[in-house]
Amino acid sequence: MTAVRLAAAATVAVLAAAAVPGVGYAANGTIGVRETVCAQDLFVRTDPNGAWMGTLYRGQTFLVEGPRSGGYVYGFAYGHINRHGWVQDGWFC
């Protein structure tokens, strides 16, 4: 009976971990799609590797407009930033 309980607890732990988005589940943005930020925080910049102009946090959204350049993608940061800028690609859910 104890082995069955341990196996059930292990299964529940694995399923719960898989349901939570994390770095391993982040993806590149799709041009034309308003993506959800999967990273803990994501800097919005004036240019690729440019000056910081704000931070998006997990759960906030970014409309990927393109183009892509050097690992960054251009688009519109919603929420408190509410302006166009560049973010590092690969941090969307």
HUFEN-V555328 format. One record per run of one state. SS is the DSSP state (~ for helix, > for strand, _ for the rest). FROM is the first residue (numbers start at 1). LEN is the number of residues. If there is no record, write none. Layout:
ss = [SS;SS]
from = [FROM;FROM]
len = [LEN;LEN]
//
This chain:
ss = [_;~;_;~;_;>;_;>;_;>;_;>;_;>;_;>;_;>;_;>;_]
from = [1;2;20;23;26;27;28;34;38;41;46;52;58;61;70;72;78;83;89;92;93]
len = [1;18;3;3;1;1;6;4;3;5;6;6;3;9;2;6;5;6;3;1;1]
//
